[in-house]
Amino acid sequence: MGPICALCAAKPVDRHPMTVSSGSDHKRFRTGAGDWYRASPLYQMTALSGPVPLQLLLVPPDPWPGDAPQGQELLNNHFRFAGLSLAGEVPPWEAPAATAPWLTEMHGFDWLRHLRATGGDGARRQARVLTNHWLDLYGKRWHPVAWAPDIVGTRIAAWIGQHDFFLASADDQLRAATFDSLARQVRFLERVLPGKLVGTDLITAIKGLAYGGLCLQGMGRMVERARILLTRELPKQVLPDGGHIEHSPARQLVVLRHLIDIRGCFRAAREEVPEALQHAIDRMTPTLRFFRHGDGGLALFNGAQEGEPVLIDTVLGQADARGRPLKSTPHIGFERLTAGRTCILMDTGYPPGPGLDDHAHAGTLSFEMSVGRERMIVNCGAHPADMGPWRAALAATAAHSTVTVADTNSTGVNEAGGLSRRPQRVLSQRAEANGGTLLEASHDGYRPLFGLTHRRRLYLAESGEDLRGQDVLAGPPGHAFAVRFHLHPSVQTAWVEGEAGLMLRLASGALWHLRVSGAEITLEDSIYLGHGTEPRTTRQVVLRAVTGGGETLVKWGFRREGTDTET
């Protein structure tokens, strides 16, 4: 039984399979050289001490919506982050059951906007209680989670951005303690950045440094430091096609949102916006649009879930950037085919590099297909915890609509995050042909293990109602393989009598006929995690065959069939 089927068959006795050990033991929080010094009282007294700001110079704009139901949970001391809910009268900052993603959110305080969305004095009081409790424990005591630089950056931006909600009318003691801690945290970032941080985590930390320098009285020198870091880092992280270097639609959204916040802070302070910052926003915005399906959500590649269309719309609106619609993002390796009402997104590139691959999946040459606002062919998605069994299953090649050889991943997946074995050669090209679009791509991820190369060919007709595909495995005989098409849970299936084919019925009633040659077609169980933490059961079409030596070819095609007739 493959990993996806195993998850489907498991009894739902534990809604949080990742709560087996403390997330503070995760590799991202491991202490290193110099941390013994940061943990000493001497460090707090000398390295981080200094004048305490008396007030904010400005409160930057915060256009992002909060989640009132989650705010209500926080009022009731239920802390639900990253697919895990922990409760307690005393905030569980170091709960043994906490995962690394949960700890990251808990200590980051970005959830203050959820309390703000709830409204009322009770929400304000709860925000103050939780902030005061954190200050008592960690305000002047180093801890590998509480003082992880990206978490520090998130917390600085959250406390400053939500100042008017919870801190402006707080008592003098809490205000003084919070401003003292903010100053210490900003000085900490000044000393440690960039350090070993890369990717999204570094942008998050730079955001905290920029907020501190622009908003805290007496800390203006941090502005130039933040400007230098942005100017150095953004050309590395935002590639010429506008894609973020982590190759994830979800990370694309997060980083663009951070950059919009940083720009808003510069503008509110009436400071010149760094040129590299504006250029990055202008490039990233069309690429975020590139990753959207017709329903407004994101494609499910490399740790991404669909996201909230309202939030994505808000980010695109706040970006205020114009750009031509993209067909290809060659630097991060994705292609977009559109015709009629059909949209296809395909992973045709190398996985992200080491250190930038914590959320990467083994989905090379996988594709997703939507028709109008309806998803039809999908990848299985991601779990917010993105560790352990969930990661092993959902990052696997078998969880993607592509070819799997011998139930083996095309790229090695580490359960704690990141990749190991990788394809050495990934190629793609596209052309306009007979009024439609032809896309050809290949990868050699299976060559070290089986001597096989996978080539995939897609042709989308001009009408958008005819998709034809070919999968070729070139190499030695005797290797079992499967071509998988994971179906969205709203898609219904029925066998076509007398042929190797299926009829797929979308929720709207639209019918698509799947025809296959060169493989045995079966329907198997699958799961879909496009939202939240609870997987939805669904089905996958699996085409099974064995390599015959030389080139083994499987042909398939999806064609729109007429009307709303019952199947």
C-alpha positions as CSV (number, residue, x, y, z in Angstrom):
1,M,0.0,0.0,0.0
2,G,1.5,3.4,-1.0
3,P,1.8,6.3,1.3
4,I,-1.3,8.1,0.2
5,C,-3.5,4.9,0.4
6,A,-2.0,4.2,3.8
7,L,-3.2,7.6,5.0
8,C,-6.6,7.0,3.6
9,A,-6.9,3.6,5.4
10,A,-5.7,4.8,8.7
11,K,-8.2,5.1,11.5
12,P,-8.8,8.8,12.4
13,V,-8.0,8.3,16.1
14,D,-5.3,11.1,16.3
15,R,-6.1,14.3,14.5
16,H,-2.6,15.6,15.0
17,P,-0.1,12.8,14.2
18,M,2.8,15.2,14.5
19,T,2.5,15.8,18.2
20,V,4.9,13.0,19.2
21,S,7.9,15.2,20.3
22,S,8.7,18.7,21.1
23,G,9.2,20.9,18.0
24,S,12.0,22.8,19.9
25,D,14.2,19.7,19.1
26,H,13.6,20.4,15.4
27,K,16.7,21.1,13.3
28,R,15.7,24.7,12.8
29,F,15.9,25.5,16.5
30,R,19.2,23.7,17.3
31,T,21.7,25.8,19.1
32,G,25.0,26.6,17.6
33,A,28.3,28.3,18.3
34,G,27.8,31.5,20.2
35,D,24.4,30.6,21.6
36,W,25.9,29.9,25.0
37,Y,26.9,33.6,25.1
38,R,23.5,34.8,24.0
39,A,21.9,32.8,26.7
40,S,24.0,34.5,29.4
41,P,22.8,37.5,31.5
42,L,26.0,39.3,30.3
43,Y,24.7,39.3,26.7
44,Q,21.4,40.9,27.7
45,M,23.1,43.5,29.9
46,T,25.8,44.5,27.4
47,A,25.1,43.5,23.8
48,L,21.3,44.2,23.8
49,S,21.0,47.0,26.4
50,G,20.5,50.6,25.4
51,P,18.1,53.5,25.5
52,V,14.4,52.5,25.7
53,P,12.1,54.1,23.1
54,L,9.3,56.0,24.8
55,Q,6.9,55.8,21.9
56,L,6.4,54.8,18.3
57,L,7.2,57.3,15.6
58,L,4.5,55.8,13.4
59,V,2.3,52.8,13.1
60,P,2.6,51.2,9.7
61,P,-0.5,50.2,7.7
62,D,-1.9,46.7,8.2
63,P,-4.3,45.9,5.4
64,W,-4.6,42.1,6.1
65,P,-7.8,40.6,7.4
66,G,-7.8,38.7,10.7
67,D,-9.8,35.5,11.5
68,A,-12.4,36.3,14.1
69,P,-13.3,32.6,14.8
70,Q,-9.6,31.9,15.5
71,G,-9.5,35.1,17.6
72,Q,-12.4,33.7,19.7
73,E,-10.4,30.5,20.2
74,L,-7.5,32.5,21.5
75,L,-9.8,34.3,23.9
76,N,-10.6,30.9,25.3
77,N,-6.9,29.9,25.6
78,H,-7.1,27.5,22.6
79,F,-4.0,28.0,20.5
80,R,-4.6,26.5,17.0
81,F,-1.6,26.9,14.7
82,A,-0.1,24.8,11.9
83,G,-2.6,22.0,12.2
84,L,-2.3,21.6,16.0
85,S,-4.5,22.9,18.8
86,L,-3.1,23.2,22.3
87,A,-5.0,24.6,25.3
88,G,-4.1,25.8,28.8
89,E,-4.8,28.5,31.3
90,V,-1.1,29.2,31.1
91,P,0.1,29.8,27.5
92,P,2.0,26.7,26.4
93,W,5.0,28.4,25.0
94,E,7.2,25.3,25.4
95,A,4.6,22.5,25.3
96,P,6.2,19.1,24.8
97,A,3.6,18.3,22.1
98,A,4.3,21.4,20.1
99,T,5.7,21.1,16.6
100,A,8.3,23.5,15.1
101,P,5.6,25.2,12.8
102,W,3.3,25.6,15.8
103,L,6.1,27.2,17.9
104,T,7.0,29.5,15.1
105,E,3.5,30.9,14.9
106,M,2.9,30.9,18.7
107,H,6.1,32.9,19.4
108,G,5.6,35.1,16.3
109,F,2.5,36.9,17.6
110,D,1.1,37.4,14.1
111,W,-2.1,36.0,15.6
112,L,-2.7,39.4,17.3
113,R,-4.7,40.4,14.2
114,H,-7.1,37.5,14.9
115,L,-7.8,38.9,18.3
116,R,-8.2,42.3,16.7
117,A,-10.8,40.9,14.3
118,T,-12.7,39.5,17.3
119,G,-13.0,43.0,18.7
120,G,-13.9,44.3,22.2
121,D,-12.0,44.9,25.4
122,G,-11.8,41.2,26.1
123,A,-9.6,40.7,23.0
124,R,-7.4,43.6,24.0
125,R,-7.0,42.3,27.5
126,Q,-6.1,38.8,26.2
127,A,-3.5,40.3,23.9
128,R,-1.9,42.1,26.8
129,V,-2.0,39.1,29.1
130,L,-0.2,36.9,26.5
131,T,2.3,39.6,25.7
132,N,3.1,40.2,29.3
133,H,3.5,36.5,30.0
134,W,5.9,36.2,27.1
135,L,7.9,39.2,28.4
136,D,8.2,37.6,31.8
137,L,9.6,34.4,30.4
138,Y,11.7,35.5,27.4
139,G,12.0,39.3,27.4
140,K,15.5,39.2,28.9
141,R,16.2,35.4,28.6
142,W,17.5,33.9,25.3
143,H,15.7,30.8,24.1
144,P,16.3,29.0,20.8
145,V,12.7,29.3,19.7
146,A,11.7,32.6,21.1
147,W,14.9,34.3,19.8
148,A,15.1,32.6,16.4
149,P,15.8,35.6,14.1
150,D,12.8,35.1,11.7
151,I,10.4,34.7,14.7
152,V,11.9,37.8,16.2
153,G,11.2,39.7,13.0
154,T,7.6,38.4,12.9
155,R,7.1,39.4,16.5
156,I,8.5,42.9,16.1
157,A,6.3,43.6,13.1
158,A,3.3,42.2,15.0
159,W,3.7,44.2,18.1
160,I,4.4,47.4,16.2
161,G,1.7,46.8,13.6
162,Q,-1.0,46.0,16.2
163,H,0.1,48.8,18.6
164,D,-3.1,50.7,18.4
165,F,-5.2,47.6,19.1
166,F,-3.6,46.3,22.2
167,L,-0.8,48.5,23.4
168,A,-1.8,52.2,23.0
169,S,-4.1,52.1,26.0
170,A,-2.2,49.6,28.1
171,D,-0.7,50.6,31.5
172,D,2.6,52.3,31.6
173,Q,4.4,49.2,33.0
174,L,3.4,47.0,30.1
175,R,4.2,49.7,27.5
176,A,7.6,50.3,29.0
177,A,8.4,46.5,29.1
178,T,7.2,46.0,25.6
179,F,9.2,49.0,24.2
180,D,12.3,47.8,26.1
181,S,11.9,44.3,24.6
182,L,11.3,45.7,21.1
183,A,14.5,47.6,21.3
184,R,16.5,44.6,22.5
185,Q,15.0,42.4,19.7
186,V,15.9,45.0,17.1
187,R,19.4,45.2,18.4
188,F,19.6,41.4,18.3
189,L,18.7,41.4,14.6
190,E,21.2,44.1,13.9
191,R,23.9,41.8,15.4
192,V,23.0,38.5,13.9
193,L,21.7,39.2,10.3
194,P,22.1,37.7,7.8
195,G,23.8,34.9,9.7
196,K,22.8,31.5,8.2
197,L,19.3,32.6,7.3
198,V,18.2,32.2,3.7
199,G,15.0,32.5,1.7
200,T,11.7,33.5,3.3
201,D,13.1,33.4,6.9
202,L,15.7,36.0,6.0
203,I,13.1,38.3,4.5
204,T,11.0,37.9,7.6
205,A,13.9,38.9,9.8
206,I,14.8,41.9,7.7
207,K,11.2,43.0,7.9
208,G,11.5,43.2,11.7
209,L,14.7,45.2,11.4
210,A,13.1,47.6,9.0
211,Y,10.0,48.1,11.3
212,G,12.2,48.7,14.3
213,G,14.4,51.3,12.5
214,L,11.5,53.1,11.0
215,C,9.0,53.0,13.8
216,L,11.0,53.0,17.1
217,Q,12.3,56.3,18.5
218,G,16.1,56.5,18.5
219,M,16.7,53.4,16.3
220,G,17.0,55.1,13.0
221,R,20.5,53.6,12.2
222,M,18.7,50.3,11.6
223,V,17.0,51.7,8.5
224,E,20.2,51.8,6.5
225,R,21.1,48.3,7.7
226,A,17.8,47.0,6.5
227,R,18.1,48.9,3.2
228,I,21.6,47.3,2.6
229,L,20.3,43.8,3.4
230,L,17.3,44.2,1.1
231,T,19.5,45.5,-1.7
232,R,21.8,42.5,-1.4
233,E,19.2,39.8,-0.8
234,L,16.2,40.6,-3.1
235,P,18.1,40.1,-6.4
236,K,19.1,36.7,-5.1
237,Q,15.7,35.6,-3.9
238,V,13.4,37.1,-6.6
239,L,14.5,35.6,-9.9
240,P,14.2,37.4,-13.3
241,D,10.9,35.6,-14.0
242,G,9.5,37.0,-10.7
243,G,9.5,33.6,-9.0
244,H,10.7,33.2,-5.5
245,I,13.8,31.1,-5.1
246,E,11.9,28.5,-3.0
247,H,9.7,27.6,-6.0
248,S,6.5,27.5,-3.9
249,P,3.3,29.4,-4.7
250,A,2.7,29.7,-0.9
251,R,6.1,31.2,-0.3
252,Q,5.5,33.5,-3.3
253,L,2.5,34.8,-1.5
254,V,4.2,35.1,1.9
255,V,7.3,36.9,0.6
256,L,5.3,39.3,-1.6
257,R,3.1,40.2,1.4
258,H,6.2,40.9,3.6
259,L,7.7,43.1,0.9
260,I,4.4,45.1,0.6
261,D,4.5,45.6,4.4
262,I,8.1,46.8,4.3
263,R,7.3,49.2,1.5
264,G,4.3,50.4,3.4
265,C,6.4,51.1,6.4
266,F,9.0,53.1,4.4
267,R,6.2,55.1,2.8
268,A,4.5,55.8,6.2
269,A,7.9,57.1,7.5
270,R,8.3,59.2,4.3
271,E,11.5,57.4,3.6
272,E,12.6,56.6,0.0
273,V,11.6,53.1,-0.9
274,P,14.7,51.0,-1.8
275,E,14.8,50.5,-5.5
276,A,15.4,46.7,-5.1
277,L,12.3,46.5,-3.0
278,Q,10.0,48.1,-5.5
279,H,11.5,46.1,-8.4
280,A,10.9,42.8,-6.5
281,I,7.3,43.7,-5.8
282,D,6.8,44.6,-9.5
283,R,8.3,41.3,-10.6
284,M,6.6,39.0,-8.0
285,T,3.1,40.2,-8.6
286,P,2.5,38.8,-12.1
287,T,4.1,35.5,-11.0
288,L,1.7,35.2,-8.1
289,R,-1.1,35.6,-10.6
290,F,0.6,32.9,-12.7
291,F,0.1,30.4,-9.9
292,R,-3.7,31.0,-9.5
293,H,-6.4,28.7,-10.8
294,G,-9.8,29.9,-12.0
295,D,-11.2,29.6,-8.5
296,G,-8.7,32.2,-7.3
297,G,-6.7,29.8,-5.2
298,L,-3.1,28.7,-5.7
299,A,-1.7,25.6,-7.4
300,L,-0.6,22.9,-5.0
301,F,3.2,22.6,-5.6
302,N,6.0,22.5,-3.1
303,G,4.1,22.7,0.2
304,A,1.4,25.0,-1.0
305,Q,-2.3,24.8,-0.2
306,E,-5.0,26.8,-2.1
307,G,-4.9,29.7,0.3
308,E,-7.8,32.2,0.7
309,P,-8.8,34.0,-2.5
310,V,-9.8,37.1,-0.6
311,L,-6.3,37.4,0.9
312,I,-4.7,36.7,-2.4
313,D,-6.8,39.4,-4.0
314,T,-5.8,41.8,-1.2
315,V,-2.1,41.1,-1.7
316,L,-2.4,41.6,-5.4
317,G,-4.4,44.8,-4.9
318,Q,-1.9,46.2,-2.3
319,A,1.0,45.3,-4.6
320,D,-0.3,47.9,-7.1
321,A,1.9,46.4,-9.8
322,R,1.0,45.9,-13.4
323,G,2.6,43.2,-15.5
324,R,1.9,41.1,-18.6
325,P,0.4,37.7,-17.9
326,L,3.1,35.1,-17.8
327,K,3.1,31.8,-19.8
328,S,6.4,30.5,-18.4
329,T,8.6,31.0,-15.4
330,P,11.8,29.4,-16.6
331,H,14.0,30.3,-13.7
332,I,11.8,28.5,-11.1
333,G,10.6,26.0,-13.7
334,F,6.8,26.2,-14.2
335,E,4.6,26.4,-17.3
336,R,1.1,27.6,-17.7
337,L,-1.2,26.6,-20.5
338,T,-4.5,28.3,-21.0
339,A,-7.1,27.9,-23.7
340,G,-10.8,28.5,-23.6
341,R,-11.8,27.9,-19.9
342,T,-9.0,25.5,-19.2
343,C,-5.9,26.2,-17.2
344,I,-3.0,23.8,-16.8
345,L,0.0,24.4,-14.5
346,M,3.0,22.1,-14.7
347,D,6.3,21.7,-12.8
348,T,9.0,21.6,-15.4
349,G,12.1,22.7,-13.5
350,Y,14.7,21.6,-11.0
351,P,13.8,21.4,-7.3
352,P,14.9,24.4,-5.2
353,G,18.5,24.3,-4.0
354,P,19.8,22.9,-0.7
355,G,18.8,25.2,2.2
356,L,15.9,26.5,0.3
357,D,14.0,23.2,0.0
358,D,12.5,22.8,3.4
359,H,9.0,22.7,1.9
360,A,9.9,21.2,-1.5
361,H,8.1,18.2,-2.9
362,A,9.2,15.4,-5.3
363,G,6.7,16.5,-8.0
364,T,8.8,17.0,-11.1
365,L,6.6,17.0,-14.3
366,S,3.4,16.9,-12.3
367,F,0.5,19.1,-13.5
368,E,-2.8,20.5,-12.3
369,M,-5.8,21.2,-14.5
370,S,-8.8,23.4,-13.8
371,V,-11.8,24.3,-16.0
372,G,-13.3,27.7,-15.2
373,R,-13.6,27.8,-11.4
374,E,-13.5,24.0,-11.0
375,R,-10.4,22.0,-10.3
376,M,-10.2,18.7,-12.0
377,I,-6.7,17.2,-11.9
378,V,-4.8,18.1,-8.7
379,N,-1.8,17.3,-6.6
380,C,-2.6,16.1,-3.1
381,G,-1.5,19.3,-1.4
382,A,0.2,19.9,2.0
383,H,-0.4,19.7,5.7
384,P,0.4,22.9,7.7
385,A,2.7,20.8,10.0
386,D,4.7,19.7,6.9
387,M,6.8,17.3,9.0
388,G,7.1,13.5,9.7
389,P,4.3,11.2,8.3
390,W,2.4,14.1,6.6
391,R,5.4,15.3,4.8
392,A,6.6,11.8,3.8
393,A,3.2,11.1,2.2
394,L,2.3,14.5,0.7
395,A,5.7,15.4,-0.6
396,A,6.1,12.0,-2.3
397,T,6.0,11.7,-6.0
398,A,2.9,9.4,-5.7
399,A,1.0,12.4,-4.2
400,H,1.4,14.3,-7.5
401,S,-0.2,13.9,-10.9
402,T,2.9,12.5,-12.6
403,V,4.8,9.3,-13.1
404,T,6.1,7.2,-10.2
405,V,8.5,4.3,-10.8
406,A,8.5,1.3,-8.4
407,D,6.7,3.3,-5.7
408,T,9.9,5.4,-5.4
409,N,10.2,9.2,-5.3
410,S,11.9,10.9,-8.2
411,T,13.6,13.2,-5.7
412,G,14.6,12.1,-2.2
413,V,12.2,13.5,0.5
414,N,13.4,14.1,4.1
415,E,10.7,13.8,6.7
416,A,12.2,16.7,8.7
417,G,12.2,18.9,5.7
418,G,14.3,19.3,2.6
419,L,15.4,17.0,-0.2
420,S,18.3,14.6,-0.7
421,R,18.7,12.8,-4.1
422,R,17.8,15.2,-7.0
423,P,17.4,15.1,-10.8
424,Q,20.6,16.2,-12.5
425,R,18.9,17.2,-15.8
426,V,15.5,18.7,-16.2
427,L,14.5,20.1,-19.7
428,S,11.4,21.7,-21.1
429,Q,10.3,23.5,-24.2
430,R,6.9,24.8,-25.5
431,A,5.6,25.7,-28.9
432,E,2.4,26.8,-30.6
433,A,1.2,24.0,-32.8
434,N,-2.0,23.6,-34.9
435,G,-3.7,26.5,-33.0
436,G,-2.9,24.9,-29.6
437,T,0.1,24.7,-27.3
438,L,2.6,21.8,-27.2
439,L,4.7,21.4,-24.0
440,E,7.5,18.8,-23.8
441,A,9.6,18.2,-20.6
442,S,11.9,15.5,-19.2
443,H,13.8,14.6,-16.0
444,D,16.4,12.0,-15.1
445,G,15.5,11.6,-11.4
446,Y,15.1,7.9,-11.8
447,R,18.3,7.3,-13.7
448,P,20.6,6.7,-10.7
449,L,18.2,4.0,-9.3
450,F,16.7,2.4,-12.4
451,G,18.5,3.8,-15.4
452,L,15.2,5.5,-16.6
453,T,14.4,9.0,-17.9
454,H,10.9,10.3,-17.9
455,R,9.6,12.4,-20.7
456,R,6.1,14.0,-20.7
457,R,4.4,15.6,-23.6
458,L,1.2,17.7,-23.3
459,Y,-0.9,19.3,-26.1
460,L,-3.7,21.6,-25.3
461,A,-6.0,22.4,-28.2
462,E,-7.0,26.0,-29.0
463,S,-10.6,25.3,-27.7
464,G,-9.3,24.2,-24.3
465,E,-11.5,21.2,-24.5
466,D,-9.0,18.6,-25.7
467,L,-5.8,17.7,-23.7
468,R,-3.6,15.0,-25.1
469,G,-0.6,13.5,-23.2
470,Q,2.2,11.1,-23.6
471,D,4.5,9.7,-20.9
472,V,7.7,7.9,-22.1
473,L,10.1,6.0,-19.9
474,A,13.4,5.4,-21.7
475,G,15.7,2.8,-20.3
476,P,15.9,-0.9,-19.3
477,P,13.0,-3.3,-19.1
478,G,11.2,-4.8,-16.1
479,H,10.4,-1.7,-14.0
480,A,6.8,-1.2,-12.9
481,F,5.5,2.3,-13.1
482,A,2.3,4.3,-12.6
483,V,0.9,7.4,-14.3
484,R,-1.3,9.2,-11.7
485,F,-4.1,11.7,-12.1
486,H,-5.4,12.8,-8.7
487,L,-8.9,14.1,-8.9
488,H,-10.4,16.9,-7.0
489,P,-13.0,15.6,-4.5
490,S,-15.8,17.3,-6.4
491,V,-15.1,15.2,-9.5
492,Q,-17.3,12.1,-10.0
493,T,-16.2,9.1,-12.1
494,A,-17.9,6.4,-14.2
495,W,-16.4,3.7,-16.3
496,V,-17.0,3.8,-20.1
497,E,-18.3,0.5,-21.2
498,G,-16.3,-1.4,-23.8
499,E,-13.1,0.7,-23.6
500,A,-10.1,1.6,-21.4
501,G,-11.6,4.9,-20.4
502,L,-13.5,6.9,-17.8
503,M,-16.0,9.7,-17.7
504,L,-15.3,12.5,-15.3
505,R,-18.1,14.7,-14.2
506,L,-17.4,18.1,-12.6
507,A,-19.7,19.6,-10.0
508,S,-21.2,21.9,-12.7
509,G,-22.2,18.8,-14.7
510,A,-19.5,19.2,-17.4
511,L,-18.3,15.9,-18.7
512,W,-14.7,14.9,-19.6
513,H,-13.8,11.7,-21.3
514,L,-10.4,10.1,-20.4
515,R,-9.0,7.6,-23.0
516,V,-5.9,5.6,-22.4
517,S,-3.6,3.3,-24.4
518,G,-0.4,1.4,-23.3
519,A,-1.4,0.9,-19.7
520,E,-4.0,-0.7,-17.4
521,I,-6.3,1.8,-16.0
522,T,-7.6,1.6,-12.4
523,L,-9.3,3.9,-9.9
524,E,-7.8,4.0,-6.4
525,D,-8.3,6.0,-3.2
526,S,-6.5,9.3,-2.6
527,I,-6.7,12.3,-0.3
528,Y,-6.8,16.1,-0.9
529,L,-5.4,18.7,1.5
530,G,-6.0,21.9,-0.3
531,H,-7.3,23.6,2.9
532,G,-6.7,23.3,6.6
533,T,-5.6,20.1,8.4
534,E,-8.3,17.5,7.7
535,P,-7.7,15.6,4.4
536,R,-10.7,15.0,2.1
537,T,-11.1,11.6,0.6
538,T,-11.0,11.5,-3.2
539,R,-10.0,9.2,-6.0
540,Q,-7.0,8.9,-8.3
541,V,-6.8,7.5,-11.8
542,V,-3.8,5.2,-12.0
543,L,-2.3,3.9,-15.3
544,R,0.0,1.0,-14.6
545,A,2.5,-0.6,-16.9
546,V,6.0,-2.2,-16.9
547,T,8.9,-0.8,-18.9
548,G,9.7,-3.0,-22.0
549,G,13.2,-1.7,-22.8
550,G,14.1,1.2,-25.0
551,E,11.1,3.5,-24.9
552,T,7.9,2.6,-23.2
553,L,5.0,4.8,-24.2
554,V,1.7,5.5,-22.5
555,K,-0.9,7.7,-24.3
556,W,-3.8,9.4,-22.6
557,G,-6.2,12.2,-23.3
558,F,-9.0,14.3,-21.7
559,R,-11.7,15.6,-24.0
560,R,-14.8,17.6,-23.1
561,E,-18.0,15.7,-23.9
562,G,-21.1,17.5,-24.6
563,T,-23.6,18.2,-21.9
564,D,-25.0,17.4,-18.5
565,T,-26.3,13.9,-19.4
566,E,-26.3,11.5,-16.5
567,T,-23.5,9.0,-16.5
